[in-house]
Amino acid sequence: MLGVAVGTTGDARPPAPAEAAVASTPTGATPGRTFADWKTACLRLPSNRALRGNPVPAALLPLPRFEELDELLTAFFAECRTGSLGQTNLWQGETPTGRGFFNTDTAYFLAPDAPKSALVESFLTGARSSRTAPPIRFQPFALRLQVPEDSEVFVHADLHGDIRSLLADLTWLNDQGYLCGFMVAKPGFHMVFFGDYTDRGSFGIEVLYTLLRLKLANPDRVFLARGNHEEVSLAARYGFLSEGRLKYGPAFNVTRVMRAYDFLPVVIYLGKGGDYIQCNHGGMEPGYDPRRLLDSPGPAGFQFLGTLNQRQFLSTHPGWFAPSDAAARQQYNRAALDFRPDDPINPVTLGFMWNDFTLVSEEPGFAVDPGRAFVYGQHATQYLLEQTRTASNVVQAVFRGHQQSQVTNPMMRRLLASRGVFRHWQAGDSMAKFGAGIHELEGFLEHEGTRAIPAGSVWTFNISPDSAYGEANGFTYDAFGILKTSGKFPDWRLRVINVEVAP
């Protein structure tokens, strides 16, 4: 039995290949839009739970015109070209080019022969006819980020169009002195988001505006990872493209938003000294070897993923799966490929954006969740983390989101028992307790405010509460972490914060 509750997480991979498609100066760009003004405008909006998918009244829109978001996108593209992302000396191997990676006049998903659904095609028809350059290729990349001693790092998972929770979190950070408006105010403070910013909620535009304001005000302190919903075919199926059209009609420029996603790393290796935490939306991607990137000098570095050698990794690491896990080895050998991704879901899904983890240590080392992605168990995951070790660097743990469900399944019960941040494979957990209720799970799962981070651990963060997930599972608080990196890695601590959000 798989601990991922197959078929209940809600993020089905689009059918492939027929329906697969892809996917500084902000304050001056929006005069008068202080954080207080923006918060006041957004709090006039009804909640997602109250709307229940109905259109937002036009008179209440905090951004009456798409042009206000478009100005931020222009500033974001400029920051990407001129900031650290555009410094070729920070890249390992292949470097980005102005005619390719940084060319925002076109996109890989605009190619006439790119597989896509009729719904995606209807959104892209006008964009394709107006492009001025041939489509570029899909180039996902990794970011290595070193933070100073005694840094604090805000970490947050899926938002899914929940502007109320995002603003509640930012208000808490302002009240605690971490932020002053949109600006980072505390030395050594950084922010990392794990993706899935839109879809499933009615305020994806407002969430993106807020995140871009944060990023542009603090380009070297705020980092946005790319989730599986930062992709055009999922945006078409799960609501964001419809949201943009309903709010702005033909003025909504879908390609500008989708193109911005290409400048978000699919994985962030967050480190201090030689210790790193892998921060991403989904799970493991054994086809990518981060060791050259981890060993690169300086506070930041980048690397294109390039070809993902999944099958080759198994052949060169025969000890990856335990001898007792022969079935997992056989299943992986059938499912894995050596490939260069054409987009986030072709020819198979990109693991950093899509993959999951088992919940208890007795589950298999590998399984396939049909129609979704791959699921990795404890031994297989910890083996992969150990393979990142070099003479001076190692990835110690994983922080991520993605695996939440609208059904109160074993994962959601563990997330709620853990106050929104669940560590997989805890010693007190087992298959005998797999279906336990929240109250019983609270008796042996970690739920303290401050927690140690064991080497080889994986942590899943919950989705924001103003959502169908929050309503179905009965929670009204948002959960995020403040990671403290003082001392050696055994001294690092994760502080779990719960902020109540009115439904």
Buried (B, 14 or more C-beta within 10 A) or exposed (E): EBBBBBBBBBBBBBEBBEBBBBBBEBBEBBEEBEBEEBBEBBEEBBBBBEBEEEEBEEEEBBBEEBEBBBBBBBBBBBBBBEBBBBBEEBBBEEBBEEEBBBBBBBBBBBBEEBBBBEBBBEBBEEBBEEBEEEBBEBBBBBBBBBBEEEBBBBBBBBBBBBBBBBBBBBBBBBEEEBBEBBBBEBEBBBBBBBBBBBBBBBBBBBBBBBBBBBBBBBBEBBBBBBBBBBBBBBBBBBBBBBBBBBBBEEEBBBBBBBBBBBBBBBBBBBBBBBBBBBBBBBBBBBBBBBBEBBBBEEEBBBBBBBEBBBBBBBEEEEEBBBEEBEEBBEBBBEBBEEBBBBBBBBEBBBBBBBBBBBBBBBBBBBBBBEEBBBBBBBBBBBBBBEBBBEEEBBBBBBBBBBBBBBBBBBBBBBBBBBBBBBBBBBEEBEEEBBEBEBEEBBEBBBBEEEBEBBBBBBBBBBBBBBBBBBBEBEBBBBBBBBBBBEEEBEEBBBBBBBBEBEB
